Structures are given as C-alpha cells and as structure tokens.
Amino acid sequence: MSDYETLPALLDSGADPDEVCFGHTLLTHAIDLEGDGHLQTNYPLNTASTAILLAYGADSRLPAIDGETPLQIAAYYHHEPAQRLLQRFLTLTPAGPQGARVTNDHGPSLLGPDSPYSDVSIYVDAVAAPRVVGRLRDALGLIEDDGAELTVGPVRVEGEPNDYATGRHAHPSDFLQWPTVLECEAPAGTPDEVVQAVTAVLEALWRGGFKAVAACDFEDELPARGGIDRYPRPAPALDGGAVSSGTGTWWKNLIPPGKRKGRNL
C-alpha cells in the first residue's frame, strides 16, 4: 500500500519478492496499485514500489494468477514509467527457467530450433515499416533505438516491407497483402514468454489504431486468435452455392513453404 519504508525492510529481511497473494504477485500488485492510484487521484505516475521489488529480484516476467504479465498490466494503465523500467529489466535479465516461473502447461523448457514458437510474422496494414516500429517502440515504452528493429522480452522484432503486398487489397481482411510485416524471432526464452511478448506487440498495435494480424502456429493462444477474429475473411462459396462457415487458418496454405522458417537468425 505504497509504504516505501516497510516494503524494502521486509524484502531485506528475507521476504519472497515473488510472493503471490489474492491472485497477484507483489510486482503485478504494485503496478496495479500505481496505475489505479493515478486514475483515482490523478497523482503523477511513479514506479517506487515497482523499482523496489525489481531491485530485490522480483521476476519481471512472472504473471499474476489470471495470466496477465507485469508488462501487460502496465500497458493497461498506460503506465509508461513502469513499462520503460520493466523493459530495461526484461532486456537485462536472460529468459529461461532461472527467474521465470512458468505456471501453464508449456513448462519451463527452452525453445528448440524447430519450435513452433520461434517464428512469427505480424502483418500490418500500414506503409513505412520504420514508422510502424517507431510507433510500437513508443507504445511499449522501449528505450533502445535500433532503427527498424526492437526487442520485446525474448522476441526480436524487425519491420520490413511485405514482398507480397500488391498495393491494393482484394478484401480489407486479406492481411497477407498488407504493406508491412513485422518478422518476430525468438532464439531464446520459453513458449509462454513468446506468447506474452507477441500478445504485448499485437495489443500495442491495436491500441495504436493499426490493423495487425499474427501468422504463426500458435494463434489460438493469442488474443482474437492473433487478430483473425478481429478482421474475419468472408467464407468462400462452395459448389452448389452454399457458403462455408469454416474459419480455419486459410492463410497457411497461401504462404510459400519456408518463407518464415528460412530466415537467418
């Protein structure tokens, strides 16, 4: 409860910085308290509790019981100071089983070279890849400046012009022809961490007004199935005039084999 003297005293005496109570870790509770306090009182946002917990080793990736990560909670409140602080710790702290308590069925296993979680393409209906990456960097509160590339948790994101863009759309939902593609690669980390990072990227793009869809092998684990449900493609008519009601991953049959898997890390 913003008692900045008692909190470090308890942590210094051996309290677990990753303790979970009433569904929150100490870190997710601190960010929630800072963000909600700002909304309720209009006091300036601060990161005092968050900084103390991170300094005492709180896991910057450990989600609350409902699955929300510290970064997602900070993004919900537009708590940009906390986002910048978390991104610094996420960049400095190696992903993996040490310091990462994975609570779902993925387990703490690291990604292998053939893992379906190691590669994601996010198609964005906007021209100028550097502009998209710049807006994404600002939305996530990232502080590094690597041009058309940035890092979100264990995921490296690089913006590129889409080679398959036609300059016009057969349909607004034909995302495979959108002008920009964010190529996301995860050479390290766990499946859960990759899902959380890609979720953060997608939600930041959507909040920024961009149309974006993730093409990957785990879209069912992403919000709105990676964006497919946000921009439904009309079902094609079947023989005899009937209309198919299927909403499967039709895009997988249209991407040339190896397009995503063939890039160099």
N, C-alpha and C positions, 0 to 999 in steps of 0.2 A: 504493500500500500504506500509506495513512494517513501519508505523510511530508509533513507540512504545511509544512515549510520548503522542501523541494526542489520541490514542485509549483508554488507561485507563482513561484519563481525561474525555472523552465523556461518557464512561461507568459509571464513578464515579458520573457524573452529572445527571445520570438517563436514559441514552440511553438503549434501549432494546437489551440485548446480543443475543436474538434470532430473531432479525430483518431479514427480507427476502428482497433481492433486486436483480433484474436481474436473478432470478431463484436460487440464492444461499442464504443460511443463512450466517451470519457473520462467523460462525465456519467452514462451508464447504468451504467458500471462502478463509479463512485464510490457511486451509490445502492445498487447490488447489494452492494458491499463493506460499506457501513454497515449495511444490513439484515441480511446474513448474519452479520456480526460480532456483532451484537446477539443473534442466535439462538444462535450458537455459544458465546459467552462470557457472555451476559446483561449485558454492559456497557450503560449507558444509550445510547439512540439519540442520534446527533449529526449535524449537517449540515456539518461542517467542510470536507470535500473538495467536497461539492456547492456550498456557498456560494462557495468559492474559484473553482471553474470558472464558475459563473454570473457572478461579479464580473468575470471575464476574458472574458466574451462567449460562453460556451458556449450553443448553441442548446437552449432548454428544450423544443422540440418534436421535435428530431431523434431518430428511433428507432434502436434497435440493428438489426443486420442481420436478426434474426428478426422485426422489425416492432414489438417492444414499445417503447413510449414511456417516457421517464423517469417520467412520472406513473403509468403502469401498473405499473412495477417498484416504485415507492414504495408503491403500493396493495397489491401482492402481499405485501410485507413488513410491512404496516400501519405504514409509516414515516411517521407523521403529521407530524413536524417537516419532513421533506423535501417532503411533499405541500403543506404550507402555504407553504413557500418557493417551490416550483415554481408554485403558483397565483398567487402575487404576481407572478412574472416573466411568466407567461402573460398575466396581465391587463395588465401594463405594456408588454409587447412586442407591437406590431401583428403580426397574422397576415399571411402573404403570402410572395412569393418571396424578399424580403430576410430573411435569418436563418432561412429554412425550406428545408432541402434535402430535397425530396420524392424518395423513391427508388423509387416504384412507377409504374405506368402512368398514374396520374392526371395526372402532371406538375404544374408549379407554378402553373397557371392559377388566377386568382381566380374566385370564384363569380359567375355572372350572375344576373339577377333571375328567370329561368326555370329555373335549375339544379335538377335533382332532389335535390341535396344541401342545398338552402337551407331545407328544411322537414321536420320530423319530429314525429310525435305518439307519445308513450310513455304507454301505458295502464297504470295501477297499480291493483291490487286492494286498495285501502285508502281509507278515508274521510279527510276533512280534508286537503285539498291542502297547507295551510301546514305541517302536521306532516310530510308526506312530504318537502317541500322542505327543512325543517329537518333531518331525519334525513340527507338526501342531502348537505346542506351540511357536516354534521359528518363524514360518511363520507369526503368528498373533501378535508377539511381546509381548506375555504374560510373566509376571514376576513371577507368583506363580509357585511352584514346588510341585505338589501333585501326583507324580508318574504317574499312568495311568489315571488320571482324571484332567480335567481343566474346567474353566468357561468362556463362551463367552456370554456377555450380560446376559439375563435371563436364558440361556440354560446351563445345566451341561452336560459335555461330558465325557464319560468313555469308554476307549478302552478295548475290550475283545476278546479272540479267538472266532471265529464263530463255534458254536456247530454243524452247518450243513455243514461245509466245508468237502469236500471229498478228498482233496489232489490233485485232478485233476479236470479239467473243461470239462463238456460235450461240452461247447462252451465258447469262451472268454467273451461273454456277460452274462453268467449265474452268475450274481453277487450274488445270494443267496448262492452260494457255495464258495465265496471268503473268504480267511483265517481270516480276521479281521472285526469286526463290532464295530462301534462307537455308543454306546447307548446314545441318547440325550434326556434329560428330562427337561421340563420347568415347575417347580412348581409355578412360578410367571411370571409376565410380561403380554404383550398383544400379540394377533396373529401377528400383524405387526412386533413387536420386535423379535418374534421367527423366522419369515420368514427371517428377516435381519440377525439374528445370524447364522441360518443354511446356508444361502447363503454365508456368510463370511467363514464358515468352508469348504463348498464344493469348493469354488473358491480357497481357500488357498491350499487344497489338489491337485486340478487340476494344479495349478501353480507349485506345488512341484513335478509334474510328476506322482502322484498317480492316478490310476483308482478308482473312487468312485461314488457310486450311493446311493441316499437317498430313502428309502422306507417309505412313510408316506401318510397321507390322503390329503396333500396339495401340491403334487409335481408339479401341474400346476402353482403354484405361485413361483416356484424356477427356476433358470436358467437351460435351457436344460431339463426342467421337472424333476429336481433332478438328472440329469445325464442319464436318459433313452435315450434321443435323442443323446447323445454322443456315446453310445455303443448299437446301435439297435440290438435287437434279431431277427434273421430270422423268418419270419412268418411260422407257420406250414402248411403243405399241407392239404387241405380239401379233403373230399370224392370226387372221380372222377378226382383227380389230380390237381384241382385248388389250387391256393395259396392264403391264406388270406392276405389282405392288412391291417388288423387292427393292431394298435399299442397301444392297451389298456393296463391297468395296470394288465398284466397277473400274476405278482408276488403276487398279493393279494390273489389269490386262492391257492398259494403254501405255504404260511406262516401259520403254525398251529394257530388256534384261541387263542388269549390271550398271544401269545409269547411276543409281545411288551407291551401289556397293563398290564400284570400280574406282572411286576417287582415292587419291593418296592422302594419308593422314599427315 
